[in-house]
Amino acid sequence: MTLYPKTKALEGRITIFSRVISIMFMLFGIGAAIAQLAKISPFLESYPGWTWNLSNISALILGILLFLLGKSQGIKRLVYFSLFSGRETMKRFLLVFPIFATIILLLLKFRLGDSRSYRMILDEGGFIEYGTVIAYFLAGGFSIPIGRYFFRLRQKVLGWGYYLYSAFFIFVALEEVSWGQRLFGWELPPFFEAYNVQGEFTIHNLVWFQDYWGEGIIGISFICLLGIIFWYRSHRQNQQGGYHYLTYLTPSWFLAIFFSLALVIYVILEYTDGLEFVISRDQEFAELLLSLGFLFFVIVNYFRQVFKFELLKPRAEDRERQ
C-alpha cells in the first residue's frame, strides 16, 4: 500500500470529482428510469402495446443501480481506493473492462440477433448514446482545471493542449445531441434541412462530412494508439522531456483496449460488409468505448497532475535537501 500525505489540492479534487460523478449518476439514473416507465405507460399513445422487453428492463434496472450508487458514498470510496491502495487493481480493471463490455454485447447479439430489442439497445437516444454524450461532457469539463493548472505552472503547451481537448470533447458531445435540437425540438434552419443527411442540426452529418465520419473515428483511434506506443517507448528509454509531454497528452497504456476495439469495429464497418455480423448500429457501442477511453484519460491526468506537482515533486526536493 502506497501512502501519500493529504493536501488541500488533492482533497479538493477528490471532493469535486466525487460530487460531480455522484450527481451525474443520480440524474442519469432518474432520467433513464422515468424514460423506461414512460414507454410502458398506458397514458402515452405513442407507445402502443405497453409491453416490457429486454431493452426496457435492462435500462430500468441500470437506471436504478446508477441512482443508488450516486446517492451512496460509493463513488468517493472508489476514488480513494483507486488513488491509494488499489491503483494497480484499477489499472487492471480499466484494461479488461472494455473487453468484458464487448463480450456482453456479443452475448446479446447472439441471443437477440438483428432484432428490434437489440437495435433499441443501440438506438439513438438510448443508454449507449447518452452515455457517450455524458462521457464527453465530463471529459471536457475536467480538462479545463487541468489546463488552468498547467498555465499556473507556466507550461503553456500542456495548458493549451487541455483547453483544445476540452473544446473538442464538448463539441463532440453537442454534436451527439444535435446541439439540443433533438432534446428541445426547435425548428431546423433551412441550411441544415437542405444539406444535413439526417435532417438534424449537426455538422458531421452535413453532405460534405457524412462519408468521412467513420474514417475520422478510425484516424483518431489510430493516433491515440500511436501516442500510447510512443509514450511507452519514451518511458522505457527514460526520455524525460518527451515522456513528460506524452504522459499528459496521450492515454496511458492500460487504456489502449478502449481505442483498439473502437478502431476494429469501425474498420469492419467501413471496409467490409460487416462480416455478416456487425451492423451499422454497432458504431454506437464503438463511439461509447472511444468516449470512455477519453474520459478515463482525462480523469487519470486530473489526479496524476496533483500527485506529480503537489506531492511527489516536493517530497523529491526534500530528499535532495537532506
MOMO-V8871 format. One record per backbone hydrogen bond with DSSP energy under -1.0 kcal/mol. CO is the residue of the C=O (numbers start at 1). NH is the residue of the N-H. Records with the same first field share a line. If there is no record, write none. Layout:
BEGIN
CO->NH, NH
END
This chain:
BEGIN
7->11
8->12
9->13
10->14
11->15
12->16
13->17
14->18
15->19
16->20
17->21
18->22
19->23
20->24
21->25
22->26
23->27
24->28
25->29
26->30
27->31
28->32
29->33
30->34
31->35
32->36
33->37
34->38
35->39
38->41
41->44
44->47
53->57
54->58
55->59
56->60
57->61
58->62
59->63
60->64
61->65
62->66
63->67
64->68
65->69
66->70
67->71
68->72
73->77
74->78
75->79
76->80
77->81
78->82
79->83
80->84
81->86
86->90
87->91
88->92
89->93
90->94
91->95
92->96
93->97
96->100
97->101
98->102
99->103
100->104
101->105
102->106
103->107
104->108
105->109
106->110
107->111
108->112
109->113
113->115
115->119
116->120
117->121
118->122
123->126
126->130
127->131
128->132
129->133
130->134
131->135
132->136
133->137
134->138
135->139
136->140
137->141
138->142
139->143
143->147
144->148
145->149
146->150
147->151
148->152
149->153
150->155
151->154
155->159
156->160
157->161
158->162
159->163
160->164
161->165
162->166
163->167
164->168
165->169
166->170
167->171
168->172
169->173
170->174
171->175
172->176
173->177
174->179
175->178
177->180
178->181
180->184
181->185
189->193
190->194
191->195
192->196
195->207
196->199
200->202
203->206
205->197
206->209, 210
209->212
210->213
212->216
213->217
214->218
215->219
216->220
217->221
218->222
219->223
220->224
221->225
222->226
223->227
224->228
225->229
226->230
227->231
228->232
229->233
230->234
231->235
232->236
233->237
234->239
238->240
239->243
240->244
241->245
242->246
243->247
245->249
246->250
252->255
253->256
256->260
257->261
258->262
259->263
260->264
261->265
262->266
263->267
264->268
265->269
266->270
267->271
268->272
274->277, 278
279->282
280->283
281->284
282->286
283->287
284->288
285->289
286->290
287->291
288->292
289->293
290->294
291->295
292->296
293->297
294->298
295->299
296->300
297->301
298->302
299->303
300->304
301->305
303->307
304->308
305->309
306->310
307->312
308->313
311->315
312->316
313->317
314->318
315->319
316->320
317->321
318->322
END
